[in-house]
Amino acid sequence: MKYNTIKKKFIFFFKKNKHKVIKNSSIINKDKSKLLFVNSGINKLKNLFINNTSYKFKKITNIQKCIRISGKDNDLKLIGKDNYHHTMFEMLGNWSIGEYNIKKAIKYAWILITKVYKIPKNKIIITVFKGNNKLNLKKDIITYNYWKKFIPKKRIFFFDFKNNFWKIENFNLCGPCTEIYIYIKNKKIKNINKNFIIKNKKYFIELWNIVNIKYLIKENKIIKNNNKFSKNYIDTGMGLERLCMVLQNKTSTYDTDIFKDIIKSIERILKIKYNTKKKNNNSFLIKIIADHIRTIFVILYDKILPSNNKYGYVLRKLIRRCLIYVYKYLNIKSPFLYKLIISVYKTFYKKINQKKLEYIKDNLKTEEFFYFNSIKKNIKLMILFFRKNNIKIINKKIILYIYSTYGINYFIIKKYAILNKIKIISFKLIYPEIEL
């Protein structure tokens, strides 16, 4: 089943079940929290939940583009290392604002994944909240018992607060959640248990999270307010990229039709090959670029330009991350990202106008040229700094100074230190943008 068909079937299902379809919003988080970007479908709806606001639609659905680079959900370090995390992904969601309860949400999910998408029942694993004595939260027996109507109890597992209690941020909506996992390996499991799941985690993909919103949380303290959440408040989220992976019988989201044109363009432009079965530098590099170029596109689409502040800083960091990796592994020192824009546009935005497309390409190309020109100039200044100060050994303090003064990362510092016969004391850096 293709990417666009999967999206259409999701929206049609919930529309048929009398949900109001709302538009995908801007990826800029406009509330007063510290979160820069929208990181889940509920972001734009959370005030309706918190303030118990009257809303004309009580059953809602949409497909929301989300970015997870800052805040509690930061997936940047995982990109390229696994097969299913992304800095930007599309979230399929449905919500109940005082309309239906957790049982109804589970029923919707079960019908959709087994009857509409036809995911085999023997590949499905369910997790439920086991409670938390310290926070005085009870085991979610109601959800557990209801799942037994659809799936054998040996495939339902209780997990702890970390896994099955969901919250937006340190002060916000929260509640116990039940998650649907899919076993993606083409092999039957004889004796499934919790230890087997933990040991084989990479083969159990979290597909759908169904949250029973009951409380607010402040600095890890649960605020119980039975009046506020006495009605049925449900928040769900399912990653579209992961769903594509499952329905297209792949073991990586990068092997789905979402990334097909993007990866082909990267291979052609950089003259390297992507190998789905082997882990090597080229495959790692292609995953990084394929992931980042989609996020770069979405941020530029929302009229955010590269800068040294907030949203623009994140955009600049992603662009430079791609350029530095390509410099590191392929020794390419010229702009190339802007050439990939057309392949992203073909997948995502069928109706984008030519002006908008040129705007995105031109601004990305300008930023790439700006980086390469400034890095060339700053490398000369760094070498001058080495000579002027008679640097013979580079330590952590000097690395941080060079990065903050000249914007040069550890990889380039190390390269030019070796050329200038300067010793580097080994140490651990904790900043990924410096380490590259």
VENCOR-V230581 format. One record per residue. N is the residue number from 0. PSI is psi in whole degrees, -180 to 180 (none if undefined). OMEGA is omega in whole degrees, 0 to 359 (* if undefined). NEAR is the number of other ideal C-beta (glycine too) atoms within 8 Angstrom. Layout:
n: <N;N>
psi: <PSI;PSI>
omega: <OMEGA;OMEGA>
near: <NEAR;NEAR>
//
This chain:
n: <0;1;2;3;4;5;6;7;8;9;10;11;12;13;14;15;16;17;18;19;20;21;22;23;24;25;26;27;28;29;30;31;32;33;34;35;36;37;38;39;40;41;42;43;44;45;46;47;48;49;50;51;52;53;54;55;56;57;58;59;60;61;62;63;64;65;66;67;68;69;70;71;72;73;74;75;76;77;78;79;80;81;82;83;84;85;86;87;88;89;90;91;92;93;94;95;96;97;98;99;100;101;102;103;104;105;106;107;108;109;110;111;112;113;114;115;116;117;118;119;120;121;122;123;124;125;126;127;128;129;130;131;132;133;134;135;136;137;138;139;140;141;142;143;144;145;146;147;148;149;150;151;152;153;154;155;156;157;158;159;160;161;162;163;164;165;166;167;168;169;170;171;172;173;174;175;176;177;178;179;180;181;182;183;184;185;186;187;188;189;190;191;192;193;194;195;196;197;198;199;200;201;202;203;204;205;206;207;208;209;210;211;212;213;214;215;216;217;218;219;220;221;222;223;224;225;226;227;228;229;230;231;232;233;234;235;236;237;238;239;240;241;242;243;244;245;246;247;248;249;250;251;252;253;254;255;256;257;258;259;260;261;262;263;264;265;266;267;268;269;270;271;272;273;274;275;276;277;278;279;280;281;282;283;284;285;286;287;288;289;290;291;292;293;294;295;296;297;298;299;300;301;302;303;304;305;306;307;308;309;310;311;312;313;314;315;316;317;318;319;320;321;322;323;324;325;326;327;328;329;330;331;332;333;334;335;336;337;338;339;340;341;342;343;344;345;346;347;348;349;350;351;352;353;354;355;356;357;358;359;360;361;362;363;364;365;366;367;368;369;370;371;372;373;374;375;376;377;378;379;380;381;382;383;384;385;386;387;388;389;390;391;392;393;394;395;396;397;398;399;400;401;402;403;404;405;406;407;408;409;410;411;412;413;414;415;416;417;418;419;420;421;422;423;424;425;426;427;428;429;430;431;432;433;434;435>
psi: <128;159;-52;-33;-41;-43;-47;-42;-38;-52;-43;-42;-49;-29;-42;-32;29;35;141;126;119;155;153;126;174;149;-5;128;115;0;-175;6;172;-11;125;-45;156;124;1;163;-27;-12;-47;-10;-8;-31;-29;-37;-51;-45;1;37;140;131;138;-22;125;-14;118;149;154;175;113;130;131;148;130;84;-25;170;-162;-26;92;107;9;-45;-19;-16;130;-23;-30;-175;6;0;148;148;-29;132;166;127;119;125;152;146;148;122;83;19;-65;161;-174;-35;-45;-39;-41;-42;-45;-49;-45;-46;-44;-49;-30;-32;-37;-53;-12;40;127;134;-31;-4;-3;133;141;138;146;152;127;2;169;113;-39;-38;5;43;129;157;139;73;-36;-47;-43;-49;-35;-38;-29;-16;-22;-28;144;144;-23;-11;13;128;142;129;165;-174;-43;-38;-37;33;119;142;149;-56;-173;-24;100;-166;147;169;167;145;157;135;144;121;148;130;112;-6;137;65;135;142;124;-56;93;134;177;-41;-39;-42;-46;-43;-30;36;-37;-17;-7;104;124;116;-48;131;123;114;131;95;117;-25;174;155;138;116;52;18;126;128;110;128;88;-28;-44;-43;36;-22;-177;104;117;137;125;157;133;127;122;-39;-42;-38;-41;-44;-46;-48;-22;9;47;164;6;139;-26;-15;1;172;-10;-41;-3;-56;-36;-47;-40;-41;-42;-45;-44;-45;-42;-6;47;165;141;125;116;-22;-30;142;115;175;-40;-44;-41;-46;-44;-39;-45;-51;-44;-41;-53;-36;-32;-43;-43;-45;-49;-40;-45;-36;-33;19;31;130;154;137;-171;15;141;-119;-42;-32;-42;-44;-47;-41;-43;-42;-48;-32;-45;-47;-41;-41;-42;-37;-43;-50;-29;-4;32;128;35;155;141;-22;-40;-25;-17;-11;-40;-36;-32;-44;-41;-35;-43;-50;90;-29;16;139;159;-35;-44;-41;-44;-37;-46;-48;-46;-43;-34;-44;-42;-44;-38;-46;-40;-43;-51;-37;-42;-36;-35;-45;-42;-28;-40;-41;-37;-45;-39;-40;-43;-48;-43;-39;8;49;123;-24;135;126;-176;-41;-43;-40;-49;-37;-47;-42;-47;-29;-45;-7;24;129;172;-41;-47;-39;-47;-43;-47;-24;-43;-43;-32;13;46;132;141;124;127;139;171;126;148;4;112;-35;-25;-34;-31;none>
omega: <185;183;183;177;179;179;182;181;179;181;180;181;183;175;177;178;170;172;175;178;178;185;170;183;174;179;176;178;189;178;188;181;181;183;182;186;173;183;176;183;184;183;184;183;192;179;175;179;185;185;181;185;175;183;186;177;182;177;188;173;172;173;188;173;184;177;180;179;180;179;185;179;180;185;186;184;182;186;181;183;175;188;188;175;181;176;174;177;178;183;173;184;169;186;172;175;180;184;181;186;183;180;180;179;178;181;177;183;183;180;182;186;182;184;179;181;175;174;182;183;182;177;187;176;182;172;184;181;183;179;180;184;182;181;179;178;185;174;184;182;181;180;179;182;181;178;181;176;186;190;180;183;179;178;177;185;175;176;191;182;183;185;189;169;190;175;179;180;181;172;180;181;177;178;178;179;173;186;177;178;177;175;189;180;179;182;181;177;179;182;181;175;184;180;179;180;181;181;182;187;184;178;176;186;176;185;188;179;181;187;174;184;183;190;165;178;177;180;178;174;181;176;181;179;186;179;183;184;179;178;183;179;183;176;178;177;178;181;182;180;179;178;176;180;181;184;177;176;178;176;178;176;181;179;180;181;176;186;186;182;180;182;177;179;179;180;182;185;183;179;175;182;177;178;184;185;183;174;177;183;181;180;177;181;181;178;179;184;180;177;188;184;176;180;177;180;183;179;177;179;179;174;172;180;179;178;178;181;171;186;181;179;178;178;179;180;180;179;183;178;178;183;181;178;181;175;183;187;185;181;177;185;179;182;177;185;183;179;182;187;182;181;176;181;181;181;190;192;183;188;181;180;185;180;181;180;179;177;180;180;184;181;177;179;178;180;178;179;179;181;184;178;181;181;178;180;184;176;177;179;179;179;176;177;177;186;182;183;178;182;178;181;177;177;183;182;180;178;182;178;182;181;183;182;186;180;182;184;186;182;182;177;181;181;183;175;179;179;181;177;178;182;177;176;182;180;181;174;182;181;185;182;178;188;190;*>
near: <7;6;11;6;8;14;12;8;11;12;11;8;12;13;10;6;8;5;10;7;8;7;4;6;8;6;12;10;10;4;8;2;7;5;12;11;14;15;11;12;14;13;14;8;12;12;8;9;13;10;6;5;6;3;7;3;8;8;15;12;14;10;12;14;12;14;13;13;12;7;10;5;7;9;11;8;7;8;13;8;6;6;8;11;6;13;12;12;10;11;14;13;15;13;13;14;14;7;7;8;9;13;8;11;14;14;8;12;12;9;10;11;12;11;6;9;12;6;11;6;7;5;8;15;13;13;12;15;15;10;8;10;5;4;8;6;10;5;8;14;7;8;14;12;7;10;13;10;4;6;10;6;6;5;10;13;10;9;10;8;9;5;8;16;14;10;9;9;10;9;7;12;14;13;13;14;12;17;13;14;13;12;10;10;7;2;4;4;7;4;5;9;6;6;6;10;13;7;6;9;7;6;8;12;11;9;13;11;12;15;11;14;12;9;12;12;14;8;6;5;7;10;8;6;8;6;5;8;11;5;6;10;13;16;15;13;12;12;12;15;13;13;13;15;17;12;10;10;4;9;7;10;14;12;10;14;8;10;11;8;9;14;12;9;12;14;12;7;9;11;5;10;5;11;8;7;3;5;4;7;6;11;12;11;15;14;11;13;14;13;13;14;14;13;14;14;13;13;14;14;10;9;5;9;8;9;9;5;6;7;11;12;10;13;15;12;9;14;16;10;12;14;12;12;12;13;12;8;9;9;5;8;5;5;8;11;14;11;8;14;14;9;11;12;11;7;9;8;6;3;4;8;6;5;6;9;12;8;9;12;10;9;11;14;10;8;11;14;9;9;11;12;8;9;11;8;8;11;12;8;9;13;10;8;11;12;8;6;6;5;10;5;8;11;8;8;6;9;13;9;8;12;13;5;6;10;7;11;11;11;11;12;14;9;8;12;12;8;6;8;4;11;7;8;8;3;6;3;9;3;6;7;9;11;9;11>
//
